[in-house]
Amino acid sequence: MARPTKTASELEQMIVARVRDKMVCPADLQVSVMRVDGRWDAFPEFIDKEKHPDCLARIVFAATELRTLYDLAE
């Protein structure tokens, strides 16, 4: 059975909500969701990777978790 779909915007909002709860990301965090090699992935925008390494890890974790639940809508 196919997984439910979410738009890129919905997935972006879900990821940001999950990582903001952990207080390791900047308040102005933005995430982009794109299709890559047959699956979707999330990419942070305008983030200093050296200042916020925990934030990047949370984004990867949230995207991985949500990818098991949702497909990206066309």
N, C-alpha and C positions, 0 to 999 in steps of 0.2 A: 504494500500500500504506500502511496506517495505521501511525503511529508507535506504539511500545510506550507503555503508560501507567504512571504512577507516582502514588501517593497524595500528597496535599498534605504529609503528614508526611515521606514519603521525599524529596520534592523539597526541603523545608526543610532536612533533614539534609544533603543533597548540597550545597546552596548554602553553608550554614554551614561545612562541611568545606573547601570550595574557598576561601572568603575567609579563614578562620583561618590557612591555610597562608601567606598573604601578610603576616601580622602587622600589618595596618593597622586591624583591628577590635578592639573591646573583647572581653575574654574571655567576658563574659556575653551576647554577641550572640544575639538571637533573631530569626528571620525567619518571617513568615507568608506562605503561598502561597494566593492566592484567584483565582477566575475573574473576569475583568473584560472586558467587551465581546467575548465569544466566545473569549477566550484566557486563559491563566493568567499571573499576574505575582507577583512577590515584593516584600514590604514589610518593612523592618526595624522592629523594635519597640524603643522606649526607647533611641534613639541620638541623641546630640548631633551634628546635621549640621555644625555649625561646627567641632567638634573632630575629626570623623572623615569628612571629605569623600572621602578615598580609599576608605574602607570602603563608602560608598554607591556609588561608581563600580564597585567590585568586585562588589557585590551585583547591580547592573544587568547587568554583563558576564556573570556566572555564570548569571543567570536567562535572559538572551538566548541564551546558548550551550545551556543545557539545554532551552529551549523548542523548539529546532530538533531535539532528539533525542527528547523525550518529550511526550506529551499528559497532561493531568491526568485521573486516574481519577474517575469519578462518585462 
